[in-house]
Amino acid sequence: MLVFLIASQTYAQTEYKVITSVESIVPSGLGRSRIISAVEDKNYEDFTTEQTEDDITRNKSDRGDIRVKDFEETKLLNFYNIGGIRFQNIAANDAVVSSKINAMIKEGWELAFVTSAVESDSGKDDGQGIFITRYIFKFNN
């Protein structure tokens, strides 16, 4: 009797998802603050070209093709209101962002990385500013 043993090995694949919060730091509460989460997938290769010394052809990807039309938008409060910085708004945003993170974790996602940046008011005539945070989740299939 001849017996063959066949070893089968399954490799886990890791999927990543980025959720972005944008919080306005525009004085007087005039900005817009949101959590944004893409629902549709995009393949970066569809919008990527490689330039070489011999071929410097410009990337002609259509911006309309890159745009995502299916996304979740969760309203947040602005850091400022007419009276100045509003600490209640920051606490409210923390509660909403925590709720989103907890929901993702319940779905099986793991918070892997967090990165943030600020583009703040650069002077008297600017009146612009955002605080942006990217939450990078991973899911092991």
Secondary structure, DSSP 8 states (H G I E B T S, - for coil): -------------EEEEEEEEEEE--GGG-S-EEEEEE-S---GGGG-----SS--------HHHH----EEEEEE--SEETTEE-HHHHHHHHHHHHHHHHHHHHTT-EEEEEEEEEE---STTT---EEEEEEEEEEE-
